Every structure is written in C-alpha cells, then in structure tokens.
Amino acid sequence: MGSARRVQIGRALRRDTAMSGIPQVAPAARRAALGLIAAAQIGAMSTWFSAAAVATSLARDWQCPR
C-alpha cells in the first residue's frame, strides 16, 4: 500500500473517530476478528465436549464415587 493511500486512510479514520467517538474498522479486519473468535470457540468447545463425552466411562473405570 502506498504512502499516500495510508495517509488517506489515516485521515478518514481520524474524521470518523471525531464524529462518532468510536474508530471505524475495515470490513476485512472485522472478518479476521470474527474468524479468530470462531476458531477459539471451536477449540474451547471441542475440549469441553471431549471431556464430557468420556467422563462417565472414566469415572466407571477408575471407580470414582458420584
């Protein structure tokens, strides 16, 4: 990206921020953030699901009281 284009984006961001008080984020950055959040959720939920799926059989095999 050229230097002039970066300056234009910076000016537009400052103008949008001054008007609303909230910086505007490019659609590509929003999609990237959404993808990262989705991947983190899938990773966290798969760990929980795996543990929940085997909890009963582990408790039975290890003879854990309920």
C-alpha positions in Angstrom: 0.0 0.0 0.0 1.4 3.4 -1.0 2.3 6.1 1.4 -0.4 8.4 0.0 -3.1 5.7 0.5 -2.1 5.2 4.1 -2.4 9.0 4.7 -5.9 9.0 3.2 -6.9 6.1 5.4 -5.5 7.7 8.5 -7.3 11.0 7.8 -10.6 9.2 7.1 -10.2 7.2 10.4 -9.5 10.4 12.4 -12.5 12.1 10.8 -14.8 9.1 11.5 -13.5 8.8 15.1 -14.0 12.5 15.7 -17.6 12.4 14.5 -18.7 9.3 16.4 -16.1 8.8 19.1 -15.7 5.2 18.0 -13.0 4.3 15.4 -14.3 2.6 12.3 -12.8 -0.8 11.5 -12.3 -2.0 7.9 -14.6 -5.0 6.9 -11.5 -7.2 6.3 -10.4 -6.6 9.9 -13.9 -7.5 11.2 -13.9 -10.7 9.2 -10.5 -11.6 10.5 -11.5 -10.9 14.1 -14.7 -13.0 13.7 -12.7 -15.9 12.2 -10.3 -15.8 15.2 -13.1 -15.7 17.7 -14.8 -18.6 15.9 -11.6 -20.7 15.9 -11.1 -20.0 19.6 -14.7 -21.1 20.4 -14.4 -24.3 18.4 -11.1 -25.1 20.1 -12.5 -24.5 23.6 -15.8 -26.3 23.0 -14.1 -29.3 21.4 -12.0 -29.8 24.6 -15.1 -29.5 26.8 -17.1 -31.9 24.6 -14.3 -34.5 24.6 -14.1 -34.4 28.4 -17.9 -34.5 28.8 -18.1 -37.5 26.4 -15.6 -39.7 28.3 -16.3 -38.5 31.9 -18.8 -41.3 32.7 -16.6 -44.1 31.3 -13.5 -42.7 33.1 -15.4 -42.5 36.4 -16.6 -46.1 36.0 -13.1 -47.4 35.1 -11.4 -45.5 37.9 -14.2 -46.4 40.3 -14.9 -42.8 41.3 -17.9 -42.3 43.6 -20.5 -39.8 42.4 
